[in-house]
Amino acid sequence: MRGYETGGDDKSGGGPGAGTECSPGTECSPSSELSPAAERSPSAGRTQSAGRGPEAVRGLWAPALANLLIGLVAIVPALCLRWLLIKYPSVDCGGGIGCDKETPDNALGMITGAVLGCGFVLGMVLVVDILMPRQEGHPVGPWLGMALLIPAPFVVSQALGWV
């Protein structure tokens, strides 16, 4: 502890040092300094959590929200894929030559929508879940872990009968 003596009637606040608490005839101690026990503590001056507790959970909101928004965009290619898996195989021609059935009119649009939409969603996952966290200095693990939420909007909308 530093020993500052009050030197008279100093009203300017700059006497013993800024942020010190003094009373006449006693030693002055800076109020912003850590105590000797706190200086030896391994967590002295630490402002961020070590990855545990409520602070770590609070840090998962951004990856979860970003991946849920990607999931909303992914509904369109998921609908195209669902149509291709359910409706398109129902065109059964057996031999190919002499097939009297035609492919549905919207098959080309559904294939194009599925390919372009899936490519767009994969590009967004690459940028949002890998490149942006690395650029900002955040760990990539939580972002990739929250990528499991991408199909959630489609699954919920299917379960509720919206699509």
VOLO-230692 format. One record per residue: residue in three letters; x, y, z of N, C-alpha, C, O in turn. Coordinates in steps of 0.05 Angstrom, whole numbers. Layout:
# residues N
FIVO   residu    neast   nnorth      nup   caeast   canorth     caup    ceast   cnorth      cup    oeast   onorth      oup
FIVO      ALA        X        Y        Z        X         Y        Z        X        Y        Z        X        Y        Z
...
END
This chain:
# residues 163
FIVO   residu    neast   nnorth      nup   caeast   canorth     caup    ceast   cnorth      cup    oeast   onorth      oup
FIVO      MET       17      -23        0        0         0        0       18       25        0       38       25       14
FIVO      ARG       10       44      -15       25        69      -17       18       87        6       -5       89       14
FIVO      GLY       38      101       16       33       120       38       33      148       28       55      160       26
FIVO      TYR       10      160       23        8       188       16       -1      203       40      -18      194       55
FIVO      GLU       11      225       44        4       243       66      -11      266       54       -4      277       33
FIVO      THR      -33      274       67      -47       298       57      -30      322       63      -19      325       85
FIVO      GLY      -28      338       43      -10       362       46      -26      387       48      -21      405       32
FIVO      GLY      -44      390       66      -58       415       70      -85      414       57      -98      393       55
FIVO      ASP      -94      437       48     -121       440       38     -120      440        8     -121      461       -5
FIVO      ASP     -119      416       -4     -117       414      -33     -145      408      -44     -155      386      -42
FIVO      LYS     -157      428      -56     -184       426      -67     -184      418      -97     -205      413     -108
FIVO      SER     -161      418     -109     -160       413     -138     -164      384     -146     -169      379     -169
FIVO      GLY     -162      366     -128     -165       338     -133     -141      325     -145     -141      301     -152
FIVO      GLY     -119      340     -148      -95       329     -160      -73      323     -140      -51      316     -148
FIVO      GLY      -78      327     -115      -58       324      -94      -45      297      -93      -25      292     -107
FIVO      PRO      -55      279      -78      -42       253      -75      -45      236     -100      -30      217     -103
FIVO      GLY      -63      241     -117      -67       225     -141      -97      223     -146     -113      223     -128
FIVO      ALA     -103      221     -171     -131       219     -179     -143      193     -169     -130      172     -171
FIVO      GLY     -167      194     -159     -180       170     -150     -171      160     -122     -174      137     -117
FIVO      THR     -160      178     -105     -151       169      -79     -171      178      -58     -184      199      -61
FIVO      GLU     -171      163      -37     -189       170      -14     -171      177        9     -155      160       18
FIVO      CYS     -172      201       19     -155       210       41     -172      225       62     -192      238       56
FIVO      SER     -163      223       86     -174       240      107     -150      252      121     -129      240      122
FIVO      PRO     -153      275      133     -130       289      145     -117      271      167     -130      261      184
FIVO      GLY      -90      268      164      -75       254      184      -74      224      180      -63      209      196
FIVO      THR      -85      214      158      -84       185      153      -70      180      126      -65      199      111
FIVO      GLU      -65      155      121      -52       148       96      -74      147       74      -97      142       79
FIVO      CYS      -65      154       50      -84       154       27      -80      128       12      -58      119        8
FIVO      SER     -102      117        3     -101        93      -14     -117       97      -39     -139      107      -38
FIVO      PRO     -105       91      -62     -121        94      -87     -145       75      -87     -142       52      -80
FIVO      SER     -168       86      -94     -192        70      -93     -194       51     -117     -209       32     -117
FIVO      SER     -179       57     -139     -182        40     -163     -161       18     -163     -163        1     -181
FIVO      GLU     -143       17     -145     -123        -4     -145     -134      -29     -132     -152      -28     -115
FIVO      LEU     -124      -52     -140     -132       -77     -128     -116      -81     -102      -94      -72      -99
FIVO      SER     -128      -95      -84     -114      -102      -59      -92     -122      -65      -93     -135      -86
FIVO      PRO      -72     -125      -48      -50      -143      -53      -60     -172      -57      -49     -187      -73
FIVO      ALA      -81     -180      -43      -92      -207      -46     -105     -210      -74     -103     -231      -87
FIVO      ALA     -118     -188      -83     -131      -190     -109     -111     -189     -132     -115     -200     -153
FIVO      GLU      -88     -175     -127      -67      -174     -147      -55     -202     -152      -47     -208     -174
FIVO      ARG      -54     -218     -131      -42      -245     -134      -63     -265     -145      -55     -287     -153
FIVO      SER      -88     -257     -146     -109      -275     -156     -105     -280     -186     -100     -261     -200
FIVO      PRO     -109     -305     -195     -106      -310     -223     -128     -297     -240     -125     -295     -265
FIVO      SER     -150     -290     -228     -172      -278     -244     -173     -247     -241     -193     -235     -248
FIVO      ALA     -151     -235     -231     -151      -206     -227     -152     -192     -254     -136     -198     -272
FIVO      GLY     -171     -174     -257     -173      -159     -282     -186     -174     -305     -188     -163     -327
FIVO      ARG     -196     -197     -300     -208      -213     -321     -237     -203     -325     -252     -202     -305
FIVO      THR     -245     -197     -349     -272      -187     -354     -289     -207     -369     -313     -205     -368
FIVO      GLN     -277     -227     -382     -292      -246     -397     -292     -273     -382     -274     -279     -367
FIVO      SER     -314     -288     -386     -315      -314     -373     -297     -334     -387     -289     -329     -410
FIVO      ALA     -292     -355     -373     -274      -376     -384     -290     -396     -402     -280     -418     -407
FIVO      GLY     -314     -389     -411     -329      -406     -428     -350     -423     -413     -360     -442     -424
FIVO      ARG     -355     -415     -388     -375      -429     -373     -395     -410     -361     -389     -386     -358
FIVO      GLY     -418     -420     -355     -438      -404     -341     -456     -388     -359     -457     -394     -383
FIVO      PRO     -471     -369     -348     -491      -354     -364     -478     -338     -386     -491     -334     -407
FIVO      GLU     -453     -329     -383     -441      -313     -404     -436     -330     -429     -439     -320     -451
FIVO      ALA     -429     -355     -425     -425      -373     -448     -451     -379     -462     -451     -381     -487
FIVO      VAL     -473     -382     -447     -499      -387     -460     -508     -362     -475     -519     -364     -497
FIVO      ARG     -502     -338     -464     -509      -313     -477     -495     -311     -504     -505     -298     -522
FIVO      GLY     -471     -322     -506     -455      -321     -530     -465     -339     -552     -455     -338     -574
FIVO      LEU     -484     -357     -546     -495      -375     -566     -519     -364     -580     -529     -377     -599
FIVO      TRP     -530     -341     -572     -553      -330     -585     -548     -322     -614     -564     -327     -631
FIVO      ALA     -525     -310     -619     -519      -301     -646     -517     -324     -665     -529     -323     -687
FIVO      PRO     -501     -346     -659     -501      -368     -678     -528     -381     -682     -535     -390     -704
FIVO      ALA     -543     -384     -660     -569      -397     -663     -588     -380     -680     -601     -391     -698
FIVO      LEU     -589     -354     -676     -606      -337     -692     -598     -337     -721     -614     -338     -739
FIVO      ALA     -572     -335     -726     -562      -334     -754     -569     -360     -768     -577     -359     -792
FIVO      ASN     -566     -383     -755     -572      -408     -768     -602     -413     -771     -610     -426     -790
FIVO      LEU     -618     -402     -753     -647      -404     -757     -656     -387     -781     -674     -395     -796
FIVO      LEU     -643     -364     -785     -649      -347     -808     -641     -361     -834     -654     -359     -854
FIVO      ILE     -618     -375     -834     -609      -390     -857     -630     -412     -862     -636     -418     -885
FIVO      GLY     -641     -424     -841     -661      -445     -843     -687     -434     -856     -700     -449     -870
FIVO      LEU     -694     -409     -851     -717      -398     -864     -713     -396     -894     -731     -401     -910
FIVO      VAL     -689     -388     -902     -682      -387     -931     -682     -415     -942     -689     -419     -966
FIVO      ALA     -673     -435     -927     -670      -462     -936     -697     -476     -940     -698     -499     -950
FIVO      ILE     -719     -464     -932     -745      -476     -936     -751     -480     -966     -762     -500     -974
FIVO      VAL     -743     -460     -983     -749      -462    -1011     -735     -486    -1025     -749     -502    -1038
FIVO      PRO     -709     -489    -1022     -697      -513    -1034     -706     -539    -1021     -707     -560    -1034
FIVO      ALA     -713     -538     -996     -724      -562     -983     -751     -571     -995     -756     -594     -998
FIVO      LEU     -767     -551    -1002     -793      -558    -1015     -788     -569    -1043     -801     -588    -1051
FIVO      CYS     -768     -558    -1057     -761      -569    -1083     -751     -598    -1081     -759     -615    -1097
FIVO      LEU     -734     -603    -1061     -724      -630    -1057     -746     -649    -1049     -747     -672    -1058
FIVO      ARG     -764     -640    -1032     -787      -657    -1024     -804     -664    -1048     -812     -687    -1051
FIVO      TRP     -809     -645    -1065     -825      -650    -1089     -811     -670    -1107     -824     -689    -1118
FIVO      LEU     -784     -667    -1111     -769      -685    -1128     -769     -713    -1117     -769     -733    -1132
FIVO      LEU     -768     -716    -1090     -767      -742    -1078     -795     -756    -1078     -796     -781    -1078
FIVO      ILE     -816     -740    -1077     -843      -752    -1074     -857     -754    -1101     -867     -775    -1108
FIVO      LYS     -858     -733    -1116     -873      -732    -1141     -858     -742    -1165     -869     -758    -1181
FIVO      TYR     -833     -735    -1168     -818      -741    -1192     -814     -772    -1196     -817     -781    -1218
FIVO      PRO     -808     -787    -1175     -805      -816    -1179     -832     -830    -1186     -831     -853    -1195
FIVO      SER     -854     -817    -1183     -880      -829    -1190     -884     -832    -1220     -902     -847    -1229
FIVO      VAL     -867     -819    -1236     -867      -823    -1265     -852     -848    -1271     -827     -848    -1273
FIVO      ASP     -866     -870    -1274     -853      -896    -1278     -857     -904    -1307     -879     -909    -1317
FIVO      CYS     -835     -906    -1321     -836      -914    -1349     -825     -941    -1354     -827     -951    -1377
FIVO      GLY     -814     -954    -1335     -804      -981    -1339     -782     -983    -1359     -759     -985    -1352
FIVO      GLY     -789     -983    -1385     -769      -988    -1405     -757     -964    -1418     -734     -966    -1428
FIVO      GLY     -769     -942    -1417     -758      -918    -1429     -767     -914    -1458     -776     -892    -1465
FIVO      ILE     -766     -935    -1474     -775      -933    -1502     -805     -940    -1502     -813     -960    -1490
FIVO      GLY     -820     -923    -1514     -849      -928    -1514     -863     -920    -1489     -885     -930    -1483
FIVO      CYS     -850     -903    -1473     -863      -894    -1448     -885     -874    -1455     -880     -855    -1470
FIVO      ASP     -909     -879    -1445     -931      -861    -1452     -935     -840    -1431     -952     -823    -1434
FIVO      LYS     -919     -840    -1409     -921      -820    -1389     -900     -798    -1393     -878     -804    -1403
FIVO      GLU     -908     -774    -1387     -889      -752    -1390     -881     -741    -1362     -896     -745    -1343
FIVO      THR     -858     -729    -1361     -850      -717    -1336     -868     -693    -1331     -877     -680    -1350
FIVO      PRO     -873     -686    -1306     -889      -663    -1300     -877     -638    -1311     -852     -636    -1315
FIVO      ASP     -893     -618    -1317     -884      -593    -1330     -865     -578    -1312     -847     -564    -1323
FIVO      ASN     -868     -579    -1286     -851      -563    -1269     -827     -578    -1259     -814     -568    -1240
FIVO      ALA     -819     -600    -1271     -796      -615    -1262     -770     -599    -1266     -753     -599    -1248
FIVO      LEU     -767     -586    -1288     -743      -570    -1293     -740     -548    -1273     -718     -542    -1263
FIVO      GLY     -762     -534    -1267     -762      -513    -1247     -755     -523    -1219     -740     -510    -1204
FIVO      MET     -765     -546    -1212     -759      -558    -1186     -730     -567    -1184     -717     -563    -1163
FIVO      ILE     -720     -578    -1205     -692      -587    -1205     -673     -562    -1203     -654     -562    -1188
FIVO      THR     -680     -542    -1219     -664      -517    -1218     -666     -504    -1191     -645     -495    -1180
FIVO      GLY     -690     -502    -1179     -693      -491    -1153     -678     -506    -1131     -666     -494    -1113
FIVO      ALA     -678     -532    -1133     -664      -548    -1113     -634     -544    -1115     -620     -541    -1095
FIVO      VAL     -623     -545    -1140     -594      -542    -1144     -585     -514    -1136     -566     -511    -1120
FIVO      LEU     -598     -493    -1147     -589      -466    -1140     -594     -459    -1111     -577     -446    -1098
FIVO      GLY     -617     -467    -1101     -623      -461    -1073     -604     -475    -1053     -595     -462    -1034
FIVO      CYS     -598     -500    -1058     -579      -514    -1041     -552     -502    -1043     -537     -500    -1023
FIVO      GLY     -544     -494    -1067     -518      -481    -1070     -517     -454    -1054     -497     -448    -1042
FIVO      PHE     -539     -439    -1055     -540      -414    -1041     -539     -418    -1011     -525     -404     -996
FIVO      VAL     -554     -438    -1001     -554      -443     -972     -526     -453     -963     -517     -445     -942
FIVO      LEU     -514     -470     -978     -487      -479     -971     -467     -456     -971     -449     -455     -954
FIVO      GLY     -470     -438     -990     -453      -414     -990     -457     -397     -966     -438     -386     -954
FIVO      MET     -482     -394     -957     -488      -378     -933     -476     -392     -908     -466     -378     -891
FIVO      VAL     -478     -418     -907     -467      -432     -884     -437     -428     -884     -425     -424     -862
FIVO      LEU     -424     -430     -907     -395      -425     -908     -387     -398     -898     -369     -394     -882
FIVO      VAL     -402     -377     -907     -395      -350     -900     -402     -344     -871     -386     -334     -856
FIVO      VAL     -427     -351     -863     -437      -344     -836     -424     -361     -814     -418     -351     -793
FIVO      ASP     -421     -387     -818     -413      -405     -797     -383     -410     -796     -372     -419     -776
FIVO      ILE     -368     -403     -818     -340      -409     -818     -323     -383     -822     -307     -377     -805
FIVO      LEU     -328     -369     -844     -311      -346     -850     -315     -322     -832     -295     -311     -823
FIVO      MET     -340     -315     -826     -344      -292     -809     -334     -295     -780     -321     -277     -770
FIVO      PRO     -339     -318     -767     -328      -321     -740     -298     -321     -740     -286     -310     -721
FIVO      ARG     -285     -333     -760     -256      -333     -761     -245     -305     -765     -225     -298     -753
FIVO      GLN     -259     -289     -781     -250      -261     -786     -253     -245     -761     -236     -228     -755
FIVO      GLU     -274     -249     -745     -279      -234     -721     -263     -244     -697     -263     -232     -676
FIVO      GLY     -250     -267     -700     -234      -278     -678     -251     -295     -659     -241     -301     -637
FIVO      HIS     -274     -303     -667     -291      -321     -650     -285     -350     -656     -277     -356     -678
FIVO      PRO     -289     -368     -637     -286      -396     -643     -308     -406     -663     -331     -397     -661
FIVO      VAL     -300     -423     -681     -318      -433     -702     -336     -455     -691     -358     -459     -702
FIVO      GLY     -328     -469     -670     -343      -492     -660     -372     -486     -653     -389     -501     -662
FIVO      PRO     -378     -465     -637     -406      -459     -631     -423     -453     -656     -446     -460     -657
FIVO      TRP     -411     -440     -675     -425      -433     -700     -432     -458     -715     -454     -461     -725
FIVO      LEU     -412     -476     -718     -418      -501     -733     -437     -519     -717     -453     -533     -729
FIVO      GLY     -435     -518     -691     -454      -534     -674     -482     -525     -677     -501     -541     -678
FIVO      MET     -486     -499     -680     -513      -488     -683     -523     -491     -712     -546     -486     -717
FIVO      ALA     -506     -501     -730     -515      -506     -757     -536     -529     -758     -550     -532     -777
FIVO      LEU     -537     -544     -736     -558      -565     -734     -586     -553     -733     -605     -567     -736
FIVO      LEU     -588     -527     -728     -614      -514     -726     -625     -506     -754     -648     -497     -756
FIVO      ILE     -609     -509     -775     -617      -500     -801     -642     -515     -811     -660     -501     -821
FIVO      PRO     -645     -541     -808     -670      -554     -817     -694     -549     -799     -716     -557     -806
FIVO      ALA     -690     -537     -776     -712      -533     -756     -736     -518     -767     -758     -527     -763
FIVO      PRO     -733     -496     -781     -757      -482     -792     -773     -499     -811     -797     -498     -811
FIVO      PHE     -759     -515     -828     -774      -532     -847     -788     -554     -832     -811     -561     -839
FIVO      VAL     -775     -566     -813     -787      -588     -798     -812     -578     -782     -833     -591     -781
FIVO      VAL     -809     -554     -770     -832      -543     -755     -855     -536     -774     -878     -542     -767
FIVO      SER     -849     -524     -796     -870      -517     -815     -883     -542     -827     -907     -542     -832
FIVO      GLN     -868     -564     -831     -880      -589     -839     -898     -601     -818     -921     -610     -824
FIVO      ALA     -889     -600     -793     -905      -611     -771     -931     -596     -767     -951     -608     -760
FIVO      LEU     -930     -570     -771     -954      -553     -767     -972     -553     -792     -993     -541     -791
FIVO      GLY     -962     -565     -814     -978      -566     -838     -978     -540     -855     -996     -536     -871
FIVO      TRP     -959     -523     -850     -958      -498     -865     -948     -501     -894     -955     -486     -911
FIVO      VAL     -931     -521     -898     -920      -526     -926     -925     -554     -934     -918     -562     -956
END
